Amino acid sequence: MADNGNNRSLIPQPPETAGGISFVRFAPRPPFDERLVLWRQQESTTAGSFRLLRQRLIERGDPRLVLCTSAGPSEGKTTLAVNLSLAYAELGKHRVLLIEAAFRGPVLGEVFGFKPPQGFAGQLARHRTHPNDPWVVVQIGTSQLFVLAAEPRCCPHCAALIAEDAQFCGMCGKGVQLGATAALDAVTYAAAVRRFRDAFDYLVVDAPCVLASGDVNLIQDTADAIVFATRKGASEASNLRRAIEQVAPAPVAAVALLED
């Protein structure tokens, strides 16, 4: 995760429209997170596979909102969502919004190296009562990729990042209270998606994994296509079948196999 020095690279931009979207530009600096395959290994076979997935989706109905998920945790759904977003954005002619809807374990800010100026969970909560407020979205450099990341859990004493289930801060050693995870409000989320469809060409959602909770079922109806991530040597076929059954009849467009 970026430190305060990196966050000085967050540069506010004028709002696009009244009650619309405000952009904050972030200039990423190497070394890049290993999950950013299309940045770290641009010419690799793995990077080519994400580009191939992009093209297959375009050829087969061209879904404009792709929901990336997995049966369980640690199966690569964030890696899938990030690199699919980069693959769309590198075409250079489409504005792409990457949305983090997995509030229980947010990592997108960490992947790109910034702390969200306003997290998606907090913005959703605010829009329940102030629906005309502008959304705050981070633009990655001068690219066509935009990121709406959820808030990481931070120590209230020293602001260090801490794990979701941690009771003590590893940086300052002080105790931290286990708070409730931000709620994923389906109605407000759907309204946000409608606004984002008007402003962006493609939306890619890093969604909650399916079997850990019912969160993904709250938002799956907004998706044009669902892509499942699986990890070689870790994912179980029986869990994948259960997960696909749980999201039915939502359209599952592909299953991506990721290798370490």
C-alpha positions, -999 to 999 in steps of 0.1 A, spaced: 0 0 0 12 35 -8 26 56 20 17 93 26 45 102 2 28 83 -26 -6 98 -18 8 132 -26 6 119 -62 -32 120 -59 -41 151 -79 -77 163 -79 -93 171 -112 -124 193 -119 -157 175 -116 -170 161 -149 -205 173 -144 -225 188 -115 -236 159 -94 -216 136 -116 -180 124 -112 -149 140 -97 -116 126 -108 -84 123 -88 -54 114 -109 -28 90 -95 6 85 -111 18 49 -103 55 42 -98 74 10 -100 80 -15 -86 45 -26 -94 24 -52 -75 29 -87 -88 -8 -90 -96 -5 -63 -123 6 -88 -149 -1 -65 -179 24 -40 -164 50 -63 -151 50 -89 -178 35 -72 -209 47 -97 -234 42 -129 -213 18 -157 -222 -2 -149 -191 -7 -112 -202 -17 -126 -236 -43 -148 -220 -60 -118 -204 -60 -100 -238 -75 -131 -254 -103 -132 -227 -110 -95 -235 -114 -103 -272 -135 -134 -266 -159 -113 -245 -161 -86 -271 -168 -112 -298 -194 -129 -277 -219 -102 -270 -195 -75 -259 -208 -72 -223 -203 -38 -209 -204 -48 -172 -183 -78 -164 -185 -91 -128 -153 -110 -118 -157 -135 -89 -146 -169 -76 -161 -197 -56 -139 -191 -26 -111 -168 -14 -76 -167 -27 -85 -180 -62 -74 -150 -81 -106 -129 -87 -88 -96 -80 -59 -105 -104 -86 -114 -130 -105 -81 -125 -74 -59 -125 -58 -74 -157 -91 -76 -176 -96 -39 -168 -60 -32 -180 -67 -52 -212 -97 -31 -220 -80 1 -212 -49 -6 -233 -70 -5 -264 -69 33 -259 -104 40 -271 -126 30 -242 -130 45 -207 -129 16 -182 -140 17 -146 -127 -9 -122 -151 -12 -92 -142 -29 -59 -174 -44 -44 -156 -68 -21 -159 -48 11 -149 -76 34 -113 -77 21 -105 -46 0 -72 -47 -18 -74 -26 -50 -58 4 -34 -29 -18 -23 -26 -33 -58 -22 1 -75 -4 18 -47 -28 44 -34 -51 50 -5 -86 58 -18 -93 95 -13 -129 84 -7 -137 47 -6 -165 31 -25 -183 18 7 -184 52 23 -196 68 -10 -224 42 -13 -235 50 23 -235 88 15 -254 84 -17 -283 67 1 -292 101 15 -274 124 -10 -279 107 -44 -268 138 -63 -234 141 -47 -205 136 -71 -187 103 -71 -149 104 -65 -129 81 -89 -92 77 -93 -77 79 -128 -46 58 -132 -20 82 -148 -32 95 -181 -46 61 -192 -82 52 -198 -84 32 -166 -103 45 -136 -105 28 -102 -132 30 -75 -116 12 -46 -131 4 -12 -116 16 20 -89 -5 36 -91 -12 73 -67 10 92 -54 13 128 -72 42 145 -40 50 165 -13 50 138 -33 46 105 -13 15 95 -31 -10 74 -44 -40 93 -60 -73 84 -98 -76 85 -98 -99 115 -68 -84 134 -74 -74 170 -39 -57 174 -20 -34 152 13 -49 140 28 -15 136 21 2 170 10 -29 190 -23 -12 202 -56 -30 204 -81 -23 177 -118 -30 178 -134 -54 153 -159 -34 135 -188 -45 113 -181 -48 76 -197 -21 55 -230 -32 40 -234 -37 3 -267 -19 -4 -281 -34 -36 -305 -5 -44 -278 22 -41 -253 1 -59 -277 -4 -88 -283 33 -90 -245 39 -90 -240 14 -118 -266 32 -140 -247 64 -135 -213 48 -143 -227 31 -175 -234 66 -188 -198 78 -181 -177 48 -189 -176 23 -218 -167 -8 -197 -173 -16 -160 -153 -44 -144 -163 -54 -109 -140 -71 -84 -169 -88 -66 -171 -108 -34 -165 -145 -38 -197 -165 -40 -196 -192 -14 -183 -171 15 -215 -149 17 -246 -139 -2 -231 -105 -11 -225 -113 -48 -262 -123 -52 -271 -87 -42 -253 -72 -72 -252 -99 -99 -284 -87 -116 -265 -55 -127 -239 -76 -146 -240 -84 -183 -216 -113 -178 -199 -131 -150 -164 -145 -152 -151 -169 -126 -115 -171 -115 -100 -204 -105 -65 -212 -94 -45 -242 -106 -39 -266 -77 -62 -247 -53 -97 -245 -67 -121 -275 -64 -144 -284 -92 -172 -292 -67 -170 -257 -52 -170 -241 -87 -202 -260 -96 -219 -249 -64 -209 -213 -70 -222 -213 -106 -255 -229 -93 -257 -201 -67 -255 -173 -92 -279 -190 -117 -296 -179 -139 -270 -151 -143 -250 -153 -175 -216 -170 -167 -194 -161 -198 -162 -178 -189 -140 -195 -163 -104 -183 -161 -77 -206 -149 -49 -187 -132 -15 -202 -125 10 -189 -98 
